[in-house]
Amino acid sequence: MKSSQQYAVLPIIALSLSAVVLSACNGSSNDTTDTADSGGETPPENKVSLLVAADGGDETGLISRYDASIQPATGLGSAVQTFAAGLAEGIATDHADHLYQAGIDGFGTVKAVCHLPKRASGSVFDVGIDRVVTSALNSPKGITVAQKAGLIMTAETGAPAAAVSVVSATAGEGSMPLYTISRTAMGGSGAWDVAYDEDSDKLFVALTNGSVAYFKGYLALAMTGAEVEPTAIFRPNNPLPASNMHGIVYDAASDRLIVSDVGSATSADDGSLYVFEGASGLSGAVAPERTLRGAATLLGNPVDLSMQNGALFVAEKANGGGRILVFLDIAGGGSGDIAPDRVYDLAAPESLMASAATGNATVVTPALSRLLVSANAANMGTQVTAVSPALDTKGNVFTPVMTSQFVESIALDNNGDALVSFDDAGSPGTGGISFVNRLATRAADDMLSVNRDRQVMGASTTLIAPKGMKVVDSAGVALVADLNAAAPGAVKVFSLCSAGDHTPLMTTTLPAGARPWDVDYDAGADRLYVAATNGSILVYDNYLGSMPTAPSRTIDPDDKSGFAVSNLHGIVYDTKTDRLIVSDVGDAANATDGRIYIIDNAAKANGLTALRLEISGPLSQLGNPVDLAFDGANLYVAEKSNNQLQRINGIYNLSGAIDKAADVALSFTAPESIALSY
């Protein structure tokens, strides 16, 4: 049920709150072509995309994005996008372009905003598209995302017990922190912001008592369940009379830490910036390598910091009613009353993130690390197993469903979160989707957790028997093939940030007689391919952009095997070659009539279509090849009736109607679906 991993910059689908999906847009979140005002091209490293969360006046609760050139300076100009999440504290993003924001919304809350870059400007938080990650905090301020671990680290300034709370980025409302750091461990102080380097597992915490706490090997220790104490606590030996650390950024390559000090929150001119070298070796009162302080700095309440290409961006909340200050070479120069290189007036900025607008991204294909395989013997399977790409070893086993739920298909998003479709025997005629936090790195024998994972299920979802899925990260959605025996099947589209019982963003009902088992999607062309159990492939052009109600054309594979029954299941569309790879289980009760097809020129194929390759016969051991995965050269097959995982090497080197054994086969009980994990 899985398609090939696509290593291309994909077009974005803009989510609309009044209509479900507004339009398909050319380009991607990585596609920008900006020039300076003079008409010449500005070097990409000097183009900055700046996200700012405001906490004051009419802008309270608003996140605004600005595209600016810092050298030569062109100013921020007007916001090119705004979004209202209803919060006003720290912001952070992940690899799937989801944004997380902390704040108070009745309770201490973190919200996930789905695929922010392509949301319509002026949009607001929508529970059908976005979600509450947790509402179990007290006073969350600055946050950061540990990307590989899938965790959000949150500073809490006024909580009676915790100074730092760590929650899962995949969880839904009702989740509790997985780990905390106590105020007692911080000397009784609250925290305002956190900086974390995941490669070295180093955590730095800005404390409101004027100190910085440093933790070496933080997550490794926290995950053991042990009480975590700081490795060291240090402070500048030249503090303000009322020292009060707020923003914090860390450069692991140089072991450089930069911290802002707002001093007295009621003063608009007593702020400081400290630059600490060798930060992971500091303790006690130490002399900063650089201290910026004084009237020329415009530092009053520097509440947040962000680094981009050696430039420090400062959210100055008090001085002049609010400004963004930019120090182009924060590591260089001396200490003292030194003016910022750039000053942009902006009311009451509370949190900010600076990132480069780098133009077309160079996409590097990573190495395939493992297969993730769901097993569903007798339609009562509950596990996903990690398997080596060589098909020679099995690894961790994970249970991604709750009691009475049974696994179907598995897919992965750009964060490494797994989507697992399931049937619910406890509520016949209903299904759902588990969103599993960073599945490939979960421990052996682990299982679904309400504090780390979430599910989409319930009457409003209309999910009956969800099978294959396609994650479209560039649009922030998942396409789900819902096989419904009692009524026409449908393809249903859900936000990647969905949680709980919410209606699909859109539903495409298939023509009579065609029930979907799997889907794949060509993001560059906005084209959907549906493998149907009546033996046909339905093709929908301009799918997310125009939401067609009928297929644009139907492909009928010209099968020469002689088997009477055709029942398509797995489908892969390869964008590089414009080929479809499809599996046919034939008669589900027959363990010898499975086939694999390859179709050339898929984008234009229509009607009865000749096959480039057809594999079937006793040597192939294909009976019920229910799912396929393709790594660009080799095809992986979940052969359910013959209890095998198969790998066919260099499948494009084959042609014609042939009976060929798999190059590698691994005994595996009733494999249902395969996802490739990179």
C-alpha positions in Angstrom: 0.0 0.0 0.0 3.0 2.2 0.0 4.5 4.1 -2.8 8.1 5.0 -3.6 9.8 7.7 -1.6 9.8 10.8 -3.8 12.9 13.0 -3.7 11.6 16.0 -5.4 10.5 19.4 -4.3 6.7 19.1 -4.5 4.0 21.7 -5.1 2.0 22.8 -2.2 -1.8 22.5 -1.7 -3.1 25.6 0.2 -5.6 24.6 2.8 -8.6 26.9 3.0 -10.8 27.3 6.1 -14.0 28.2 4.2 -13.5 25.6 1.5 -11.6 22.5 2.4 -8.8 22.6 -0.2 -8.4 25.9 -2.0 -5.9 25.4 -4.8 -2.7 23.8 -5.9 0.1 26.2 -6.1 3.3 26.0 -8.1 6.6 25.7 -6.1 7.1 24.5 -2.6 8.1 25.8 0.8 11.7 25.6 -0.3 11.0 27.4 -3.6 11.8 31.2 -3.5 13.2 33.5 -6.1 13.9 36.9 -4.4 15.8 39.9 -5.7 16.9 43.1 -4.0 15.0 46.3 -4.6 17.6 47.4 -7.1 16.6 44.5 -9.4 19.8 42.5 -8.8 19.8 39.1 -7.2 20.4 39.1 -3.5 22.7 36.3 -2.2 20.4 33.6 -0.7 22.2 33.7 2.7 21.1 37.4 3.1 17.4 36.7 2.4 15.6 35.9 5.6 12.2 34.5 6.3 11.2 35.8 9.7 8.3 34.4 11.8 7.2 36.7 14.7 4.7 36.0 17.4 3.2 39.1 19.0 2.0 39.7 22.5 0.6 43.2 22.7 -2.1 45.4 21.4 -4.1 44.4 18.3 -1.3 41.9 17.3 -1.7 39.7 20.4 -2.0 36.1 19.4 -0.9 36.7 15.8 2.0 35.0 14.0 3.4 37.1 11.1 5.9 36.1 8.4 8.2 38.7 6.8 10.5 38.2 3.9 13.5 40.6 4.3 16.9 41.3 3.0 19.4 42.0 5.7 22.4 42.9 3.5 21.6 45.2 1.8 18.9 46.1 4.2 15.4 46.6 2.7 13.4 46.5 5.9 10.7 44.1 6.9 7.9 45.7 4.9 4.4 44.4 5.4 3.8 40.8 6.7 3.4 38.4 3.7 1.4 36.0 5.8 -0.5 36.1 9.1 -1.9 33.3 11.2 -3.8 33.4 14.5 -3.2 30.4 16.7 -4.8 32.1 19.7 -1.5 32.0 21.7 1.3 34.4 22.3 4.5 32.7 23.4 7.3 30.6 21.9 7.3 29.2 18.4 9.2 26.4 16.7 8.9 24.4 13.5 9.7 20.8 12.4 10.8 19.1 9.2 7.3 18.9 7.8 6.8 22.6 8.1 4.3 22.3 11.0 4.6 25.1 13.5 4.2 24.7 17.2 3.3 27.5 19.6 3.1 27.7 23.4 0.9 30.0 25.5 -2.2 30.2 27.7 -5.5 29.2 26.3 -7.4 28.6 29.5 -4.6 26.2 30.4 -0.9 26.1 29.6 -1.1 24.9 26.0 1.0 23.9 23.0 -0.7 23.9 19.6 0.3 22.4 16.3 -0.4 24.5 13.2 -0.4 22.2 10.1 1.9 23.1 7.3 2.1 26.9 8.0 4.0 28.1 4.9 1.1 27.5 2.5 -1.8 28.3 4.7 -3.9 31.2 3.4 -2.9 34.5 5.0 -5.4 35.6 7.6 -6.2 32.0 8.6 -7.0 31.0 12.2 -6.5 27.8 14.2 -9.0 25.2 13.0 -9.5 22.0 15.0 -10.3 20.1 11.7 -6.8 21.0 10.3 -4.7 21.8 13.4 -4.6 20.3 16.9 -3.9 21.0 20.5 -0.7 19.0 21.4 -1.2 19.4 25.1 -3.1 21.5 27.6 -1.5 20.1 30.7 1.1 22.8 31.2 1.2 25.7 33.6 3.0 28.7 32.1 4.8 27.7 28.9 7.2 30.2 27.3 10.1 29.4 25.0 10.0 26.1 23.1 12.3 24.0 20.9 11.8 20.9 18.8 14.0 17.8 19.2 13.5 16.7 15.6 14.8 13.1 15.7 13.2 12.4 19.0 9.9 14.1 18.1 9.7 16.0 21.3 8.9 19.6 22.2 10.9 21.0 25.1 9.1 23.8 26.8 10.3 26.3 29.4 7.8 27.1 32.2 8.3 30.3 34.1 5.6 30.1 36.8 4.9 26.4 37.3 5.0 25.4 41.0 6.9 22.2 40.3 8.4 22.0 36.7 10.8 24.5 35.1 11.0 22.5 31.9 8.3 20.2 30.5 8.9 17.8 27.5 5.9 16.7 25.4 5.5 14.6 22.3 5.2 16.6 19.1 2.8 13.9 17.8 0.4 13.7 20.8 -3.1 15.1 20.9 -5.0 17.1 23.5 -5.1 15.3 26.8 -1.5 14.2 26.7 0.8 14.8 29.7 4.5 15.7 29.7 6.8 12.7 29.1 9.6 14.3 31.2 10.1 17.3 33.4 12.9 19.2 35.1 12.0 20.5 38.5 12.3 24.0 39.8 14.2 22.6 42.7 16.9 21.3 40.4 17.2 24.9 39.0 17.7 26.4 42.5 14.0 27.2 42.7 14.0 29.4 39.6 11.5 29.3 36.7 12.7 29.0 33.1 12.0 31.3 30.1 13.6 29.6 27.2 15.5 26.5 26.1 18.2 25.6 23.5 18.9 22.0 22.6 21.4 20.3 20.4 20.1 16.9 19.5 23.4 15.5 18.0 25.3 16.1 21.3 22.2 15.8 23.5 23.0 19.1 25.2 20.3 21.2 26.8 20.7 24.8 28.0 18.0 26.6 30.0 17.6 30.3 30.5 16.5 30.9 34.0 14.6 34.0 35.3 17.0 34.2 38.3 19.8 35.3 35.9 21.5 32.0 35.5 21.8 29.3 32.8 21.5 25.6 33.5 23.4 23.1 31.4 22.5 19.5 31.0 24.9 17.0 29.3 23.3 13.9 27.9 19.9 15.2 28.9 17.5 12.9 26.9 19.6 9.8 27.4 19.2 10.3 31.2 15.6 11.5 31.1 14.5 8.4 29.2 15.8 6.2 32.0 13.2 7.7 34.3 15.9 9.2 36.6 15.6 12.6 38.2 17.7 14.9 36.0 20.0 17.4 37.7 22.0 20.1 35.9 25.6 19.3 34.9 26.4 22.9 35.7 24.7 26.2 36.4 26.6 29.4 35.4 25.9 33.1 35.3 27.7 36.2 34.0 30.0 37.9 36.4 28.8 41.3 35.2 25.0 40.9 35.6 22.4 43.6 35.7 21.1 44.5 39.2 17.9 42.6 38.3 19.2 39.8 36.1 16.4 37.9 34.3 17.5 35.5 31.4 15.1 35.1 28.5 16.1 34.3 25.0 18.8 31.6 24.4 20.5 30.2 21.3 23.3 27.6 21.0 25.8 27.0 18.2 27.1 23.4 18.7 29.9 23.7 16.1 31.6 26.5 18.1 30.1 25.6 21.6 28.9 29.2 21.7 25.9 30.2 23.7 24.1 33.6 23.5 21.6 34.7 26.1 19.5 37.8 26.5 18.8 39.4 29.9 15.7 41.6 30.2 16.7 42.9 33.6 13.7 44.6 35.1 10.6 43.8 33.0 9.3 47.3 33.8 12.3 49.0 32.3 12.6 49.7 28.6 16.4 50.4 28.6 18.2 47.9 30.8 18.6 44.8 28.6 21.8 42.9 27.8 23.1 40.3 25.5 25.8 37.8 26.6 28.1 35.7 24.4 29.6 32.7 26.1 32.4 30.7 24.4 33.0 27.1 25.5 29.6 27.0 27.0 29.5 23.3 27.9 32.5 23.8 30.1 31.2 26.7 32.2 30.2 26.8 35.9 29.6 29.5 38.5 30.2 33.2 37.8 32.0 33.5 34.5 33.1 36.4 32.3 31.2 36.5 29.0 33.3 36.9 25.9 31.0 39.7 24.8 28.4 41.8 26.6 26.2 44.3 24.8 24.4 46.8 27.0 23.5 50.5 26.9 21.4 53.1 25.2 22.8 52.6 21.7 22.0 48.8 21.8 18.3 49.6 22.1 18.1 46.6 24.5 15.3 46.9 27.0 13.3 43.7 27.1 15.1 41.4 24.7 12.6 38.5 25.2 13.7 36.1 22.4 16.7 35.3 20.1 17.2 33.5 16.8 20.4 32.9 14.8 20.8 32.8 11.0 24.1 32.7 9.2 26.0 34.3 12.1 23.4 37.1 12.5 21.5 37.4 15.7 17.9 38.4 15.6 16.4 39.9 18.8 12.8 40.3 19.7 13.0 43.6 21.7 9.6 44.0 23.2 9.8 47.2 25.3 12.2 49.7 23.7 10.4 52.0 21.4 7.2 50.0 21.6 8.8 47.0 20.1 11.6 46.3 17.5 13.4 43.5 15.7 17.2 44.1 16.2 19.8 42.5 14.1 23.5 42.1 15.0 25.1 40.8 11.9 28.3 39.4 13.5 27.3 38.6 17.1 30.4 36.5 17.7 32.8 39.2 16.7 33.7 42.7 18.0 34.0 44.0 21.5 31.7 44.6 24.4 29.9 47.7 25.3 27.2 50.1 24.1 27.2 49.0 20.5 24.2 49.7 18.1 22.6 46.9 16.2 23.3 46.7 12.5 19.6 46.6 11.6 16.5 48.0 13.4 13.0 47.2 12.3 10.1 48.7 14.2 7.5 46.0 15.1 4.9 46.2 17.9 5.4 43.9 20.9 7.3 40.9 19.4 7.3 38.0 21.9 9.0 35.2 20.0 10.7 34.9 16.6 12.4 32.5 14.2 14.7 33.4 11.4 15.4 31.1 8.6 17.2 31.4 5.2 15.2 31.8 2.0 17.6 29.7 0.0 15.9 29.1 -3.4 15.5 25.7 -4.8 16.8 23.1 -2.3 19.3 20.5 -3.3 17.6 17.2 -2.3 19.9 14.4 -1.3 18.6 10.8 -1.3 19.5 9.3 2.2 20.3 5.6 2.6 17.5 3.2 3.2 17.8 2.2 6.9 14.9 -0.3 7.4 11.6 -1.5 6.3 8.6 -1.1 8.6 6.2 -4.0 8.0 2.7 -4.4 9.3 1.4 -8.0 9.8 -2.3 -8.9 9.8 -2.8 -12.7 9.9 -6.5 -13.6 9.8 -7.2 -9.8 9.8 -6.4 -9.7 13.5 -2.8 -8.4 13.4 -1.6 -5.8 15.8 2.1 -5.3 15.1 4.7 -3.5 13.0 8.1 -5.0 12.7 11.4 -3.4 11.6 13.2 -5.4 8.9 16.6 -4.8 7.4 16.7 -3.8 3.7 18.7 -6.9 3.0 15.7 -8.9 4.3 18.0 -10.9 6.6 17.1 -9.7 10.1 14.0 -8.6 12.0 14.3 -5.9 14.6 12.0 -4.0 16.9 8.3 -4.9 17.2 5.8 -2.2 17.9 2.0 -2.3 18.6 0.5 0.9 17.0 -3.2 0.1 17.9 -5.4 -0.2 20.9 -7.4 -3.2 22.1 -9.7 -4.6 19.5 -8.0 -2.7 16.7 -6.1 -4.5 13.9 -3.4 -3.0 11.6 -3.7 -2.4 7.9 -1.5 0.0 6.0 1.6 2.0 7.1 3.0 5.2 5.8 5.7 7.7 7.0 5.8 11.5 6.9 8.8 13.7 6.6 9.2 13.8 10.4 9.4 10.0 10.6 6.0 9.7 12.2 4.1 6.7 11.1 0.4 6.7 10.0 -1.1 3.2 10.5 -4.6 2.5 9.3 -6.7 0.1 11.3 -10.0 -1.7 11.6 -11.8 -1.7 14.9 -13.4 -5.1 15.8 -14.8 -3.5 19.0 -16.9 -1.2 16.8 -17.7 -3.1 13.6 -17.8 -1.0 10.5 -15.4 1.6 11.7 -11.8 2.3 11.3 -9.2 4.9 12.0 -5.6 6.0 11.8 -2.9 5.9 14.4 -0.2 8.6 14.3 2.9 7.1 15.9 5.7 9.3 17.1 9.0 8.6 15.3 8.2 4.9 14.9 11.5 3.8 13.5 13.3 4.8 16.7 10.8 3.4 19.2 11.9 0.7 21.6 11.3 -3.0 21.1 7.9 -4.2 22.4 6.7 -0.6 22.8 3.1 0.2 22.1 0.8 3.1 21.4 0.7 5.8 24.1 -1.8 8.6 24.7 1.0 10.8 25.9 3.2 10.2 22.8 0.8 9.3 20.0 -2.7 10.0 18.8 -5.5 8.5 16.8 -8.1 9.8 14.2 -11.3 7.8 14.6 -15.0 8.2 15.2 -18.3 8.7 13.3 -17.3 12.1 11.9 -14.2 10.6 10.1 -16.5 8.3 8.1 -13.7 5.8 8.0 -15.0 2.3 7.5 -12.2 0.1 6.3 -9.1 2.2 5.6 -6.4 0.5 3.7 -3.6 2.1 1.7 -2.4 5.6 2.4 -0.3 8.2 0.8 1.3 11.0 2.8 1.6 14.2 0.9 3.9 16.3 3.1 4.0 19.2 0.6 0.3 19.6 1.1 0.1 18.7 4.7 -2.4 15.9 4.1 -2.8 12.1 3.9 -4.8 10.4 1.2 -6.6 7.3 2.5 -8.2 4.5 0.5 -11.3 3.6 2.4 -12.5 0.1 1.2 -16.2 -0.1 2.1 -17.9 -3.3 1.3 -21.4 -2.0 2.1 -21.2 1.1 -0.1 -19.1 2.7 -2.7 -15.5 3.0 -1.6 -13.8 6.4 -1.4 -10.6 8.3 -1.1 -10.6 10.5 2.0 -8.2 13.4 2.7 -7.1 14.2 6.2 -4.8 16.9 7.6 -1.5 15.5 8.8 -2.2 17.4 12.1 -5.6 15.8 12.6 -6.6 14.3 15.9 -9.8 12.7 17.2 -13.2 12.7 15.5 -13.2 15.1 12.6 -14.5 15.0 9.1 -12.2 14.5 6.1 -11.0 17.7 4.4 -12.4 16.1 1.2 -13.9 12.8 0.0 -13.8 11.3 -3.4 -16.4 8.6 -4.0 -15.4 6.1 -6.6 -17.6 5.0 -9.5 -19.9 2.1 -8.9 -18.0 -1.2 -8.9 -14.7 0.3 -8.1 -13.4 0.0 -4.5 -10.0 1.4 -3.6 -7.3 -0.6 -1.9 -4.3 1.7 -2.4 -3.4 5.1 -3.7 -0.4 7.0 -4.9 0.0 10.6 -5.9 2.2 12.7 -8.3 2.6 16.0 -6.4 4.3 17.7 -9.4 1.3 17.1 -11.6 -1.4 17.0 -8.8 -2.5 13.6 -10.1 -4.0 10.8 -8.1 -3.7 7.1 -9.0 -6.1 4.7 -7.3 -5.7 0.9 -7.4 -9.2 -0.6 -7.4 -10.2 -4.2 -6.5 -12.2 -4.5 -9.8 -8.8 -4.6 -11.6 -8.7 -1.0 -12.8 -6.5 2.0 -12.1 -8.5 5.3 -11.7 -6.6 8.5 -12.5 -7.7 11.9 -11.2 -6.0 14.9 -12.8 -5.8 18.2 -10.8 -6.9 16.2 -7.8 -6.3 18.5 -4.8 -6.6 21.6 -6.8 -10.0 21.0 -8.4 -11.5 18.1 -6.3 -12.9 16.2 -9.3 -15.9 14.0 -8.7 -15.1 11.5 -11.5 -11.9 10.0 -12.7 -10.2 11.7 -15.7 -9.5 8.3 -17.2 -9.2 4.6 -16.3 -6.3 2.3 -17.0 -7.0 -1.4 -17.6 -3.8 -3.4 -17.4 -3.6 -5.8 -20.4 -2.8 -8.9 -18.3 -1.5 -11.9 -20.3 -1.3 -14.3 -17.4 -4.5 -16.1 -18.2 -5.8 -15.8 -14.6 -9.5 -14.9 -14.6 -9.7 -12.6 -11.6 -8.1 -9.2 -11.3 -7.9 -7.5 -8.0 -5.4 -4.6 -7.8 -3.9 -3.8 -4.4 -0.5 -2.1 -4.1 0.4 0.8 -6.3 3.6 2.9 -6.8 4.0 5.8 -9.1 7.6 6.6 -10.0 7.9 10.3 -10.9 11.4 9.9 -12.4 10.3 7.4 -15.1 6.5 8.1 -15.4 5.9 4.4 -14.6 3.3 2.7 -12.4 4.1 -0.5 -10.5 1.0 -2.4 -9.5 0.2 -5.6 -7.7 -2.7 -7.9 -8.5 -3.8 -10.4 -5.9 -6.3 -12.1 -8.2 -8.6 -14.4 -6.3 -7.9 -13.7 -2.6 -8.5 -17.3 -1.8 -5.9 -18.5 -4.4 -2.2 -18.5 -3.2 -0.8 -18.9 -6.8 -2.5 -16.3 -9.0 -0.7 -13.1 -7.9 0.9 -10.7 -10.4 3.1 -7.6 -10.6 2.7 -5.2 -13.5 4.7 -2.2 -14.7 3.1 0.3 -17.0 5.1 2.9 -19.0 3.9 6.4 -19.8 1.4 6.3 -16.9 0.5 10.0 -17.0 -1.2 9.6 -20.4 -2.2 5.9 -20.2 -5.9 5.3 -20.8 -8.1 2.3 -21.4 -6.6 -1.1 -22.2 -2.9 -0.6 -21.7 0.0 -2.8 -22.6 2.4 -3.8 -19.9 6.1 -3.3 -19.8 6.5 -6.1 -17.3 4.3 -8.8 -16.0 5.6 -11.2 -13.3 3.5 -14.3 -12.4 3.7 -18.1 -12.0 5.0 -20.7 -9.6 8.6 -19.5 -9.5 7.4 -16.0 -8.4 5.5 -17.4 -5.4 3.1 -14.6 -5.9 -0.4 -15.3 -4.5 -1.6 -12.3 -2.6 1.0 -9.5 -3.2 -1.0 -7.0 -1.1 1.6 -4.2 -0.9 4.6 -2.8 -2.7 7.5 -0.4 -1.9 10.1 0.9 -4.3 13.5 2.3 -3.5 14.2 3.6 -7.0 15.8 0.4 -8.2 14.5 -2.6 -6.1 10.9 -3.6 -5.5 9.8 -4.9 -2.1 6.7 -7.0 -2.0 4.4 -8.0 0.9 3.3 -11.5 -0.2 0.6 -12.3 2.3 -0.8 -15.7 1.4 2.7 -17.2 1.0 4.1 -15.5 4.2 7.0 -13.8 2.5 8.7 -10.4 2.2 10.3 -10.4 -1.3 12.8 -8.1 -3.0 13.1 -8.0 -6.7 16.4 -6.4 -7.6 16.7 -3.9 -10.5 13.1 -4.5 -11.6 13.4 -2.0 -14.5 15.9 -4.3 -16.1 13.1 -6.8 -16.6 10.5 -6.8 -19.3 7.8 -9.0 -20.9 5.6 -11.7 -19.3 7.9 -13.7 -17.1 7.9 -16.1 -14.2 10.8 -15.1 -12.0 11.7 -15.9 -8.4 12.4 -13.0 -6.0 16.1 -12.3 -5.6 15.7 -12.3 -1.8 12.8 -13.7 0.3 12.3 -13.6 4.0 9.8 -15.7 5.8 7.3 -13.4 7.5 3.8 -14.3 8.7 1.0 -12.5 6.8 2.8 -9.2 5.8 0.1 -6.5 5.1 2.0 -3.4 4.3 5.6 -2.0 3.8 7.0 1.4 4.4 10.6 2.4 3.6 12.4 4.3 6.4 15.3 6.4 5.5 
